[in-house]
Amino acid sequence: MVQGTTSDAGKSILVTGLCRVLSKRGISVAPFKPQNMALNSAVTAEGGEIGRAQAVQAQACGLAPHTDMNPVLLKPNTDCAAQVIIHGQAISDMDARDFHDYKRHAMDAVLESWQRLRQQYDVILVEGAGSPAEINLREGDIANMGFAEAVDCPVLLIADIDRGGVFAHLVGTLDLLSASEQARIRGFVINRFRGEKALLQPGLDWLENRTQKSVLGVLPYLPKLHIEAEDAINTDSAISENPGVKIIVPVLPRISNHTDFDPLRLHPQVDFQFVPVEGPIPPCDLLILPGSKSVRADLATLIKYHWPEYIQRHLRYGGKVLGICGGFQILGKTIHDPSGIEGKAGSSNGLGLLDMQTQLYPDKQLHNKTGRLHINNAPVKGYEIHAGISRGKALQYPAISNEHWQDGAISEDNQIMGSYLHGLMNQTEACNGILEWAGLQQPDSPDYFALQEKQIDRLADCLETHLDIPNILRSIK
Protein backbone atom coordinates (compact mmCIF):
# COMPACT_ATOMS: atom_id res chain seq x y z
CA MET A 1 0.00 0.00 0.00
CA VAL A 2 1.19 3.51 -0.86
CA GLN A 3 0.21 6.17 1.66
CA GLY A 4 1.16 9.85 1.58
CA THR A 5 2.04 12.48 4.12
CA THR A 6 -0.38 14.89 2.39
CA SER A 7 -2.85 15.04 -0.45
CA ASP A 8 -1.06 15.25 -3.81
CA ALA A 9 2.14 13.80 -2.35
CA GLY A 10 2.38 11.43 -5.32
CA LYS A 11 0.39 8.35 -4.25
CA SER A 12 -1.51 7.98 -7.53
CA ILE A 13 1.62 8.55 -9.59
CA LEU A 14 3.66 6.01 -7.61
CA VAL A 15 0.94 3.34 -7.83
CA THR A 16 0.51 3.97 -11.56
CA GLY A 17 4.23 3.65 -12.21
CA LEU A 18 4.59 0.54 -10.06
CA CYS A 19 1.63 -1.04 -11.87
CA ARG A 20 3.52 -0.67 -15.15
CA VAL A 21 6.86 -1.78 -13.62
CA LEU A 22 5.38 -5.00 -12.25
CA SER A 23 3.28 -5.63 -15.36
CA LYS A 24 6.39 -5.35 -17.55
CA ARG A 25 8.05 -7.95 -15.34
CA GLY A 26 5.24 -10.39 -16.06
CA ILE A 27 3.67 -10.09 -12.61
CA SER A 28 -0.12 -10.38 -12.39
CA VAL A 29 -0.99 -7.04 -10.75
CA ALA A 30 -4.08 -4.88 -10.20
CA PRO A 31 -4.68 -1.46 -8.61
CA PHE A 32 -6.95 -0.88 -5.63
CA LYS A 33 -8.12 2.23 -3.82
CA PRO A 34 -10.49 1.44 -0.93
CA GLN A 35 -11.99 4.94 -0.77
CA ASN A 36 -11.59 7.76 -3.25
CA MET A 37 -12.99 11.29 -3.10
CA ALA A 38 -12.93 12.81 -6.57
CA LEU A 39 -15.13 14.32 -9.25
CA ASN A 40 -13.10 12.72 -12.04
CA SER A 41 -14.59 9.29 -12.65
CA ALA A 42 -14.75 6.55 -15.26
CA VAL A 43 -17.33 3.97 -16.32
CA THR A 44 -16.41 0.29 -16.21
CA ALA A 45 -17.49 -2.39 -18.66
CA GLU A 46 -20.10 -3.66 -16.19
CA GLY A 47 -21.68 -0.19 -15.97
CA GLY A 48 -20.20 1.01 -12.68
CA GLU A 49 -18.45 4.22 -11.70
CA ILE A 50 -14.92 4.41 -10.24
CA GLY A 51 -12.27 7.08 -9.78
CA ARG A 52 -10.48 8.15 -12.94
CA ALA A 53 -7.09 7.48 -11.31
CA GLN A 54 -7.92 3.79 -10.89
CA ALA A 55 -8.92 3.54 -14.55
CA VAL A 56 -5.49 4.93 -15.49
CA GLN A 57 -3.80 2.52 -13.09
CA ALA A 58 -5.72 -0.35 -14.68
CA GLN A 59 -4.42 0.81 -18.06
CA ALA A 60 -0.90 0.71 -16.61
CA CYS A 61 -1.54 -2.94 -15.70
CA GLY A 62 -2.96 -3.73 -19.13
CA LEU A 63 -6.40 -4.33 -17.60
CA ALA A 64 -9.93 -3.07 -18.18
CA PRO A 65 -11.11 -1.00 -15.18
CA HIS A 66 -13.47 -2.76 -12.75
CA THR A 67 -15.58 -1.53 -9.85
CA ASP A 68 -13.61 -3.74 -7.43
CA MET A 69 -10.60 -1.49 -8.05
CA ASN A 70 -12.36 1.40 -6.24
CA PRO A 71 -15.27 0.04 -4.18
CA VAL A 72 -16.06 3.34 -2.41
CA LEU A 73 -16.18 6.60 -4.38
CA LEU A 74 -17.27 9.89 -2.84
CA LYS A 75 -18.32 12.68 -5.21
CA PRO A 76 -18.70 16.00 -3.35
CA ASN A 77 -21.75 18.06 -4.27
CA THR A 78 -21.31 20.67 -1.51
CA ASP A 79 -18.53 21.53 0.95
CA CYS A 80 -20.23 19.31 3.55
CA ALA A 81 -21.88 16.48 1.60
CA ALA A 82 -21.12 13.98 -1.13
CA GLN A 83 -22.76 11.33 -3.24
CA VAL A 84 -21.69 7.91 -1.96
CA ILE A 85 -21.01 5.29 -4.62
CA ILE A 86 -20.56 1.66 -3.53
CA HIS A 87 -19.36 -0.99 -5.98
CA GLY A 88 -19.96 1.44 -8.84
CA GLN A 89 -23.53 2.48 -7.99
CA ALA A 90 -24.75 5.61 -6.19
CA ILE A 91 -26.61 4.72 -3.01
CA SER A 92 -27.35 8.16 -1.47
CA ASP A 93 -26.03 11.59 -0.57
CA MET A 94 -24.48 11.84 2.90
CA ASP A 95 -22.96 14.57 4.96
CA ALA A 96 -19.69 13.93 6.78
CA ARG A 97 -21.35 12.79 9.99
CA ASP A 98 -23.68 10.36 8.19
CA PHE A 99 -20.80 8.87 6.24
CA HIS A 100 -18.77 8.48 9.42
CA ASP A 101 -21.60 6.37 10.83
CA TYR A 102 -21.82 4.42 7.54
CA LYS A 103 -18.12 3.52 7.42
CA ARG A 104 -18.51 0.05 8.94
CA HIS A 105 -20.81 -0.89 6.04
CA ALA A 106 -18.42 0.72 3.56
CA MET A 107 -15.58 -1.38 5.00
CA ASP A 108 -17.58 -4.52 4.26
CA ALA A 109 -17.77 -3.44 0.60
CA VAL A 110 -14.04 -2.68 0.59
CA LEU A 111 -13.11 -6.10 1.97
CA GLU A 112 -15.43 -7.87 -0.48
CA SER A 113 -13.67 -6.22 -3.41
CA TRP A 114 -10.25 -6.84 -1.88
CA GLN A 115 -10.94 -10.56 -1.54
CA ARG A 116 -12.20 -10.85 -5.10
CA LEU A 117 -9.08 -9.15 -6.46
CA ARG A 118 -6.80 -11.35 -4.32
CA GLN A 119 -8.33 -14.42 -5.93
CA GLN A 120 -7.49 -13.10 -9.41
CA TYR A 121 -4.09 -11.38 -9.11
CA ASP A 122 -0.72 -12.15 -7.53
CA VAL A 123 -0.11 -8.55 -6.40
CA ILE A 124 -2.52 -5.79 -5.42
CA LEU A 125 -1.08 -2.25 -5.34
CA VAL A 126 -3.20 -0.21 -2.95
CA GLU A 127 -3.46 3.59 -2.91
CA GLY A 128 -4.32 5.43 0.26
CA ALA A 129 -6.23 8.71 0.47
CA GLY A 130 -5.00 12.00 1.87
CA SER A 131 -2.82 11.26 4.91
CA PRO A 132 -2.96 8.45 7.50
CA ALA A 133 -2.24 11.03 10.22
CA GLU A 134 -5.57 12.91 10.04
CA ILE A 135 -6.42 12.48 13.70
CA ASN A 136 -10.08 13.44 13.35
CA LEU A 137 -10.60 10.76 10.67
CA ARG A 138 -8.83 7.86 12.37
CA GLU A 139 -11.89 6.27 13.96
CA GLY A 140 -13.41 3.76 11.55
CA ASP A 141 -10.79 4.57 8.88
CA ILE A 142 -11.16 2.54 5.69
CA ALA A 143 -8.87 4.58 3.44
CA ASN A 144 -5.42 4.31 5.03
CA MET A 145 -4.11 2.48 8.10
CA GLY A 146 -7.56 1.17 9.02
CA PHE A 147 -7.52 -0.84 5.81
CA ALA A 148 -3.82 -1.75 6.07
CA GLU A 149 -4.34 -3.08 9.59
CA ALA A 150 -7.47 -5.02 8.60
CA VAL A 151 -5.69 -6.94 5.82
CA ASP A 152 -2.13 -6.87 7.26
CA CYS A 153 -0.70 -4.89 4.35
CA PRO A 154 2.86 -3.45 4.22
CA VAL A 155 3.04 0.29 3.49
CA LEU A 156 5.29 2.73 1.65
CA LEU A 157 5.06 6.36 2.78
CA ILE A 158 5.61 9.03 0.12
CA ALA A 159 6.21 12.76 0.63
CA ASP A 160 6.60 15.68 -1.77
CA ILE A 161 9.87 17.56 -1.26
CA ASP A 162 8.78 20.27 -3.70
CA ARG A 163 6.36 21.55 -1.04
CA GLY A 164 9.17 21.99 1.50
CA GLY A 165 9.39 20.44 4.97
CA VAL A 166 9.73 16.89 3.67
CA PHE A 167 11.55 15.56 6.75
CA ALA A 168 8.98 17.11 9.08
CA HIS A 169 6.20 15.57 6.95
CA LEU A 170 7.71 12.08 7.15
CA VAL A 171 8.78 12.13 10.79
CA GLY A 172 5.61 13.89 11.94
CA THR A 173 3.36 11.46 10.09
CA LEU A 174 5.25 8.49 11.51
CA ASP A 175 5.07 9.86 15.05
CA LEU A 176 1.29 10.25 14.84
CA LEU A 177 0.75 6.57 14.02
CA SER A 178 0.28 3.75 16.51
CA ALA A 179 3.11 1.32 17.20
CA SER A 180 1.58 -1.38 14.99
CA GLU A 181 1.01 1.11 12.16
CA GLN A 182 4.58 2.38 12.41
CA ALA A 183 5.86 -1.19 12.20
CA ARG A 184 4.10 -1.87 8.91
CA ILE A 185 5.79 1.06 7.12
CA ARG A 186 8.59 -0.58 5.14
CA GLY A 187 10.22 2.64 3.99
CA PHE A 188 9.96 6.14 2.57
CA VAL A 189 9.82 7.56 -0.95
CA ILE A 190 10.66 11.21 -1.56
CA ASN A 191 8.93 12.69 -4.61
CA ARG A 192 9.62 15.61 -6.98
CA PHE A 193 13.27 16.27 -6.03
CA ARG A 194 15.13 18.93 -8.00
CA GLY A 195 18.88 19.28 -7.77
CA GLU A 196 21.93 17.27 -6.78
CA LYS A 197 21.09 14.22 -4.67
CA ALA A 198 24.46 14.37 -2.89
CA LEU A 199 23.31 17.59 -1.23
CA LEU A 200 20.23 15.75 0.07
CA GLN A 201 22.18 12.75 1.38
CA PRO A 202 22.89 14.12 4.91
CA GLY A 203 19.15 14.56 5.38
CA LEU A 204 18.46 11.03 4.15
CA ASP A 205 21.06 9.62 6.53
CA TRP A 206 19.50 11.55 9.42
CA LEU A 207 16.02 10.36 8.49
CA GLU A 208 17.06 6.70 8.36
CA ASN A 209 18.94 7.00 11.66
CA ARG A 210 16.05 8.82 13.35
CA THR A 211 13.30 6.46 12.20
CA GLN A 212 15.16 3.20 11.57
CA LYS A 213 13.30 3.08 8.24
CA SER A 214 14.90 2.92 4.80
CA VAL A 215 14.58 5.59 2.12
CA LEU A 216 13.59 3.37 -0.80
CA GLY A 217 13.95 6.05 -3.43
CA VAL A 218 14.20 9.72 -4.31
CA LEU A 219 12.14 10.43 -7.41
CA PRO A 220 13.20 13.40 -9.53
CA TYR A 221 10.81 16.10 -10.63
CA LEU A 222 9.58 15.06 -14.09
CA PRO A 223 8.68 18.16 -16.10
CA LYS A 224 5.60 17.88 -18.29
CA LEU A 225 4.74 14.42 -17.01
CA HIS A 226 1.18 13.70 -18.06
CA ILE A 227 -0.70 11.18 -15.95
CA GLU A 228 -4.42 12.00 -15.78
CA ALA A 229 -5.18 13.87 -12.56
CA GLU A 230 -7.16 12.19 -9.80
CA ASP A 231 -8.98 15.42 -8.97
CA ALA A 232 -6.82 18.57 -9.01
CA ILE A 233 -6.86 20.57 -12.23
CA ASN A 234 -3.57 20.61 -14.13
CA THR A 235 -3.13 24.04 -15.69
CA ASP A 236 0.02 23.18 -17.67
CA SER A 237 -0.57 23.49 -21.41
CA ALA A 238 1.39 22.86 -24.58
CA ILE A 239 3.67 25.70 -25.61
CA SER A 240 3.08 26.79 -29.19
CA GLU A 241 4.47 29.87 -30.86
CA ASN A 242 1.62 30.05 -33.35
CA PRO A 243 -1.51 28.37 -31.96
CA GLY A 244 -4.29 28.15 -34.49
CA VAL A 245 -7.23 28.28 -32.10
CA LYS A 246 -7.98 29.65 -28.62
CA ILE A 247 -10.14 27.51 -26.28
CA ILE A 248 -11.30 28.35 -22.76
CA VAL A 249 -13.10 26.31 -20.09
CA PRO A 250 -14.58 27.97 -16.97
CA VAL A 251 -13.55 26.23 -13.74
CA LEU A 252 -16.96 25.65 -12.18
CA PRO A 253 -17.09 25.11 -8.39
CA ARG A 254 -18.14 21.47 -8.93
CA ILE A 255 -16.42 20.84 -12.27
CA SER A 256 -16.24 17.11 -13.04
CA ASN A 257 -14.19 15.04 -15.45
CA HIS A 258 -11.97 17.95 -16.44
CA THR A 259 -9.59 15.32 -17.85
CA ASP A 260 -11.92 15.46 -20.89
CA PHE A 261 -9.83 18.43 -21.97
CA ASP A 262 -6.35 16.93 -21.65
CA PRO A 263 -6.15 16.20 -25.41
CA LEU A 264 -6.80 19.91 -26.01
CA ARG A 265 -4.60 21.16 -23.17
CA LEU A 266 -1.65 19.18 -24.55
CA HIS A 267 -2.34 19.93 -28.22
CA PRO A 268 0.51 21.81 -29.95
CA GLN A 269 -1.89 23.76 -32.19
CA VAL A 270 -4.19 24.90 -29.37
CA ASP A 271 -3.98 27.81 -26.95
CA PHE A 272 -5.95 26.23 -24.11
CA GLN A 273 -6.87 27.88 -20.81
CA PHE A 274 -8.86 26.93 -17.73
CA VAL A 275 -10.45 30.23 -16.66
CA PRO A 276 -11.42 31.06 -13.05
CA VAL A 277 -15.18 31.47 -13.12
CA GLU A 278 -15.03 34.71 -11.13
CA GLY A 279 -12.15 36.27 -13.08
CA PRO A 280 -11.93 38.23 -16.34
CA ILE A 281 -13.08 36.22 -19.36
CA PRO A 282 -10.63 36.29 -22.29
CA PRO A 283 -11.70 36.22 -25.94
CA CYS A 284 -11.61 32.82 -27.61
CA ASP A 285 -12.67 30.83 -30.66
CA LEU A 286 -14.30 28.01 -28.68
CA LEU A 287 -15.87 28.14 -25.23
CA ILE A 288 -16.49 24.74 -23.60
CA LEU A 289 -18.87 24.36 -20.67
CA PRO A 290 -17.61 21.32 -18.72
CA GLY A 291 -19.31 18.61 -16.71
CA SER A 292 -20.64 19.44 -13.25
CA LYS A 293 -21.61 17.45 -10.16
CA SER A 294 -24.12 20.18 -9.18
CA VAL A 295 -25.44 21.58 -12.43
CA ARG A 296 -28.02 24.07 -11.15
CA ALA A 297 -25.62 25.46 -8.54
CA ASP A 298 -22.85 25.83 -11.12
CA LEU A 299 -25.31 27.45 -13.54
CA ALA A 300 -26.15 29.97 -10.80
CA THR A 301 -22.44 30.70 -10.44
CA LEU A 302 -22.09 31.32 -14.18
CA ILE A 303 -25.01 33.74 -14.01
CA LYS A 304 -23.55 35.49 -10.96
CA TYR A 305 -20.32 36.23 -12.81
CA HIS A 306 -22.01 37.33 -16.07
CA TRP A 307 -21.02 34.40 -18.27
CA PRO A 308 -24.40 34.37 -20.12
CA GLU A 309 -23.77 37.92 -21.38
CA TYR A 310 -20.26 36.96 -22.43
CA ILE A 311 -21.53 33.86 -24.26
CA GLN A 312 -24.16 35.88 -26.15
CA ARG A 313 -21.49 38.36 -27.25
CA HIS A 314 -19.13 35.52 -28.14
CA LEU A 315 -21.80 33.96 -30.39
CA ARG A 316 -22.63 37.30 -32.05
CA TYR A 317 -19.00 37.56 -33.12
CA GLY A 318 -19.05 34.07 -34.63
CA GLY A 319 -17.54 32.07 -31.77
CA LYS A 320 -18.43 28.44 -31.07
CA VAL A 321 -19.83 26.92 -27.84
CA LEU A 322 -19.58 23.28 -26.80
CA GLY A 323 -21.26 21.78 -23.72
CA ILE A 324 -20.19 18.45 -22.23
CA CYS A 325 -22.58 16.54 -19.90
CA GLY A 326 -23.66 19.12 -17.29
CA GLY A 327 -22.44 21.84 -19.64
CA PHE A 328 -24.75 20.41 -22.29
CA GLN A 329 -27.68 20.59 -19.86
CA ILE A 330 -26.87 24.24 -19.09
CA LEU A 331 -27.23 25.09 -22.79
CA GLY A 332 -30.93 24.13 -22.71
CA LYS A 333 -34.00 26.06 -21.60
CA THR A 334 -34.68 24.47 -18.20
CA ILE A 335 -33.18 22.05 -15.69
CA HIS A 336 -35.59 20.35 -13.29
CA ASP A 337 -34.49 18.53 -10.13
CA PRO A 338 -37.78 17.73 -8.36
CA SER A 339 -36.22 15.11 -6.08
CA GLY A 340 -33.18 17.14 -5.05
CA ILE A 341 -30.72 14.75 -6.71
CA GLU A 342 -27.92 17.33 -6.85
CA GLY A 343 -28.94 19.72 -4.11
CA LYS A 344 -32.07 21.60 -3.12
CA ALA A 345 -35.12 20.47 -5.08
CA GLY A 346 -36.35 22.91 -7.71
CA SER A 347 -35.95 24.15 -11.27
CA SER A 348 -33.64 26.59 -13.03
CA ASN A 349 -33.74 28.39 -16.33
CA GLY A 350 -30.79 27.42 -18.50
CA LEU A 351 -29.04 29.59 -21.06
CA GLY A 352 -31.76 28.88 -23.63
CA LEU A 353 -29.30 28.27 -26.45
CA LEU A 354 -30.74 24.86 -27.32
CA ASP A 355 -34.46 24.01 -27.45
CA MET A 356 -34.52 21.28 -24.82
CA GLN A 357 -35.38 20.59 -21.19
CA THR A 358 -33.55 18.36 -18.74
CA GLN A 359 -34.91 16.53 -15.70
CA LEU A 360 -32.73 14.78 -13.12
CA TYR A 361 -33.68 11.27 -11.99
CA PRO A 362 -32.34 9.07 -9.16
CA ASP A 363 -30.97 6.40 -11.50
CA LYS A 364 -27.68 7.56 -12.99
CA GLN A 365 -26.87 6.86 -16.64
CA LEU A 366 -23.57 4.93 -16.76
CA HIS A 367 -22.67 3.70 -20.23
CA ASN A 368 -19.70 3.24 -22.53
CA LYS A 369 -20.75 4.34 -26.01
CA THR A 370 -19.43 4.43 -29.57
CA GLY A 371 -20.74 6.35 -32.55
CA ARG A 372 -19.81 8.90 -35.18
CA LEU A 373 -19.45 12.63 -34.84
CA HIS A 374 -21.84 14.27 -37.30
CA ILE A 375 -19.68 17.26 -38.15
CA ASN A 376 -17.04 15.07 -39.88
CA ASN A 377 -18.29 11.46 -39.52
CA ALA A 378 -15.33 10.63 -37.27
CA PRO A 379 -15.54 7.60 -34.95
CA VAL A 380 -16.14 8.47 -31.30
CA LYS A 381 -15.72 6.38 -28.17
CA GLY A 382 -16.59 7.70 -24.73
CA TYR A 383 -18.67 7.27 -21.61
CA GLU A 384 -21.79 8.75 -20.01
CA ILE A 385 -22.11 9.65 -16.32
CA HIS A 386 -25.21 11.74 -15.63
CA ALA A 387 -28.50 11.83 -13.74
CA GLY A 388 -30.31 14.02 -16.26
CA ILE A 389 -32.47 13.03 -19.22
CA SER A 390 -32.84 15.72 -21.89
CA ARG A 391 -35.78 16.09 -24.27
CA GLY A 392 -36.74 18.61 -26.91
CA LYS A 393 -36.57 19.68 -30.55
CA ALA A 394 -32.84 20.35 -30.38
CA LEU A 395 -32.20 16.61 -30.08
CA GLN A 396 -33.58 16.08 -33.58
CA TYR A 397 -30.15 17.26 -34.79
CA PRO A 398 -27.80 15.05 -32.75
CA ALA A 399 -24.07 15.57 -32.41
CA ILE A 400 -23.25 11.84 -32.32
CA SER A 401 -25.11 8.72 -33.36
CA ASN A 402 -24.95 5.14 -34.54
CA GLU A 403 -27.65 2.78 -35.77
CA HIS A 404 -28.96 2.22 -32.22
CA TRP A 405 -28.33 5.47 -30.38
CA GLN A 406 -27.99 9.20 -30.73
CA ASP A 407 -26.57 11.83 -28.41
CA GLY A 408 -26.41 15.56 -27.99
CA ALA A 409 -27.40 18.33 -30.37
CA ILE A 410 -26.06 20.80 -32.92
CA SER A 411 -27.76 24.14 -33.44
CA GLU A 412 -29.15 25.01 -36.84
CA ASP A 413 -26.58 27.78 -37.28
CA ASN A 414 -23.77 25.29 -36.45
CA GLN A 415 -22.37 27.50 -33.67
CA ILE A 416 -23.48 25.45 -30.66
CA MET A 417 -22.95 21.79 -29.93
CA GLY A 418 -23.61 19.65 -26.88
CA SER A 419 -23.01 16.05 -25.87
CA TYR A 420 -23.31 13.80 -22.82
CA LEU A 421 -20.20 11.89 -23.89
CA HIS A 422 -17.02 12.23 -21.84
CA GLY A 423 -13.78 11.46 -23.67
CA LEU A 424 -15.10 13.15 -26.79
CA MET A 425 -11.66 14.46 -27.81
CA ASN A 426 -9.68 11.30 -27.04
CA GLN A 427 -9.91 9.94 -30.59
CA THR A 428 -7.71 11.67 -33.13
CA GLU A 429 -10.28 12.09 -35.91
CA ALA A 430 -12.98 13.33 -33.55
CA CYS A 431 -10.59 15.83 -31.97
CA ASN A 432 -9.63 17.02 -35.46
CA GLY A 433 -13.30 17.44 -36.32
CA ILE A 434 -14.08 19.53 -33.24
CA LEU A 435 -11.00 21.71 -33.74
CA GLU A 436 -11.83 22.28 -37.40
CA TRP A 437 -15.41 23.15 -36.38
CA ALA A 438 -13.89 25.65 -33.92
CA GLY A 439 -11.89 27.29 -36.70
CA LEU A 440 -8.51 25.55 -36.74
CA GLN A 441 -7.11 25.10 -40.23
CA GLN A 442 -5.63 21.65 -40.92
CA PRO A 443 -5.77 20.22 -37.39
CA ASP A 444 -3.25 17.48 -36.66
CA SER A 445 -4.21 15.94 -33.33
CA PRO A 446 -1.81 13.54 -31.59
CA ASP A 447 -2.80 9.96 -30.80
CA TYR A 448 -3.91 10.53 -27.19
CA PHE A 449 -3.79 6.86 -26.14
CA ALA A 450 -0.24 6.56 -27.50
CA LEU A 451 0.66 9.73 -25.59
CA GLN A 452 -0.77 8.23 -22.37
CA GLU A 453 1.17 5.02 -22.88
CA LYS A 454 4.41 6.88 -23.55
CA GLN A 455 4.01 8.89 -20.35
CA ILE A 456 3.22 5.82 -18.23
CA ASP A 457 6.32 4.11 -19.64
CA ARG A 458 8.35 7.25 -18.92
CA LEU A 459 7.17 7.14 -15.31
CA ALA A 460 7.90 3.41 -15.00
CA ASP A 461 11.42 3.90 -16.38
CA CYS A 462 11.98 6.63 -13.79
CA LEU A 463 10.90 4.30 -10.98
CA GLU A 464 13.16 1.53 -12.25
CA THR A 465 16.09 3.96 -12.09
CA HIS A 466 15.40 5.73 -8.80
CA LEU A 467 13.52 3.21 -6.61
CA ASP A 468 14.88 0.16 -4.81
CA ILE A 469 12.48 -2.14 -6.66
CA PRO A 470 14.01 -5.42 -5.33
CA ASN A 471 13.54 -4.20 -1.74
CA ILE A 472 9.95 -3.16 -2.50
CA LEU A 473 9.22 -6.56 -4.06
CA ARG A 474 10.58 -8.31 -0.97
CA SER A 475 8.07 -6.32 1.13
CA ILE A 476 5.10 -7.60 -0.90
CA LYS A 477 3.47 -10.59 0.73
FENWO-V687793 format. One record per residue. RES is the residue in one small letter. NEAR is the number of other C-alpha atoms within 12 Angstrom. Layout:
((RES/NEAR) (RES/NEAR))
This chain:
((m/44) (v/49) (q/49) (g/45) (t/41) (t/31) (s/27) (d/30) (a/35) (g/43) (k/43) (s/45) (i/47) (l/48) (v/47) (t/50) (g/44) (l/44) (c/43) (r/39) (v/36) (l/35) (s/31) (k/20) (r/17) (g/15) (i/21) (s/26) (v/36) (a/45) (p/53) (f/51) (k/51) (p/49) (q/44) (n/43) (m/35) (a/38) (l/39) (n/40) (s/46) (a/46) (v/40) (t/34) (a/22) (e/19) (g/24) (g/34) (e/47) (i/49) (g/48) (r/43) (a/45) (q/52) (a/40) (v/43) (q/49) (a/41) (q/33) (a/42) (c/38) (g/25) (l/23) (a/22) (p/34) (h/34) (t/42) (d/42) (m/52) (n/51) (p/43) (v/47) (l/47) (l/43) (k/42) (p/32) (n/35) (t/26) (d/15) (c/17) (a/24) (a/33) (q/38) (v/36) (i/36) (i/36) (h/36) (g/40) (q/31) (a/30) (i/24) (s/27) (d/29) (m/28) (d/21) (a/22) (r/15) (d/19) (f/30) (h/22) (d/17) (y/25) (k/29) (r/20) (h/21) (a/33) (m/31) (d/22) (a/30) (v/40) (l/31) (e/24) (s/31) (w/36) (q/20) (r/21) (l/28) (r/24) (q/15) (q/16) (y/23) (d/21) (v/29) (i/41) (l/51) (v/46) (e/50) (g/45) (a/44) (g/36) (s/36) (p/44) (a/34) (e/24) (i/18) (n/14) (l/23) (r/23) (e/20) (g/24) (d/34) (i/38) (a/43) (n/47) (m/47) (g/36) (f/39) (a/35) (e/26) (a/23) (v/25) (d/20) (c/31) (p/33) (v/42) (l/48) (l/50) (i/48) (a/43) (d/35) (i/31) (d/23) (r/22) (g/18) (g/18) (v/31) (f/33) (a/23) (h/31) (l/43) (v/30) (g/25) (t/32) (l/39) (d/23) (l/23) (l/26) (s/19) (a/13) (s/20) (e/30) (q/30) (a/23) (r/31) (i/41) (r/32) (g/38) (f/44) (v/46) (i/44) (n/38) (r/30) (f/28) (r/21) (g/15) (e/12) (k/18) (a/13) (l/12) (l/20) (q/17) (p/13) (g/23) (l/29) (d/18) (w/18) (l/28) (e/22) (n/14) (r/19) (t/25) (q/19) (k/26) (s/27) (v/37) (l/32) (g/32) (v/38) (l/37) (p/27) (y/24) (l/23) (p/15) (k/19) (l/28) (h/33) (i/42) (e/41) (a/35) (e/39) (d/30) (a/25) (i/33) (n/26) (t/25) (d/22) (s/28) (a/24) (i/18) (s/17) (e/11) (n/13) (p/28) (g/25) (v/35) (k/31) (i/37) (i/38) (v/41) (p/42) (v/35) (l/39) (p/30) (r/38) (i/43) (s/42) (n/45) (h/46) (t/40) (d/40) (f/43) (d/39) (p/38) (l/46) (r/39) (l/35) (h/36) (p/25) (q/32) (v/40) (d/33) (f/37) (q/36) (f/35) (v/28) (p/22) (v/31) (e/19) (g/17) (p/15) (i/27) (p/24) (p/25) (c/32) (d/35) (l/39) (l/44) (i/46) (l/46) (p/47) (g/47) (s/42) (k/41) (s/42) (v/49) (r/43) (a/32) (d/37) (l/41) (a/25) (t/26) (l/35) (i/23) (k/16) (y/21) (h/21) (w/33) (p/28) (e/16) (y/25) (i/36) (q/22) (r/19) (h/25) (l/25) (r/16) (y/16) (g/22) (g/30) (k/39) (v/47) (l/47) (g/40) (i/44) (c/45) (g/47) (g/49) (f/48) (q/52) (i/51) (l/47) (g/42) (k/27) (t/32) (i/42) (h/33) (d/28) (p/20) (s/18) (g/25) (i/33) (e/39) (g/30) (k/19) (a/19) (g/20) (s/27) (s/29) (n/29) (g/32) (l/34) (g/25) (l/36) (l/41) (d/33) (m/34) (q/31) (t/38) (q/37) (l/34) (y/21) (p/22) (d/18) (k/28) (q/27) (l/29) (h/26) (n/26) (k/31) (t/27) (g/30) (r/31) (l/38) (h/29) (i/30) (n/20) (n/19) (a/26) (p/27) (v/36) (k/28) (g/33) (y/35) (e/36) (i/40) (h/41) (a/34) (g/40) (i/32) (s/37) (r/26) (g/22) (k/20) (a/33) (l/32) (q/21) (y/29) (p/32) (a/41) (i/36) (s/29) (n/20) (e/10) (h/11) (w/17) (q/26) (d/39) (g/45) (a/43) (i/36) (s/30) (e/18) (d/18) (n/26) (q/32) (i/44) (m/46) (g/47) (s/50) (y/48) (l/45) (h/44) (g/39) (l/48) (m/39) (n/36) (q/33) (t/29) (e/29) (a/37) (c/41) (n/37) (g/31) (i/46) (l/40) (e/25) (w/30) (a/33) (g/26) (l/28) (q/18) (q/19) (p/26) (d/26) (s/32) (p/26) (d/22) (y/33) (f/24) (a/18) (l/25) (q/26) (e/27) (k/20) (q/28) (i/38) (d/30) (r/27) (l/36) (a/35) (d/26) (c/30) (l/35) (e/28) (t/19) (h/26) (l/32) (d/25) (i/26) (p/18) (n/18) (i/31) (l/24) (r/12) (s/22) (i/25) (k/17))
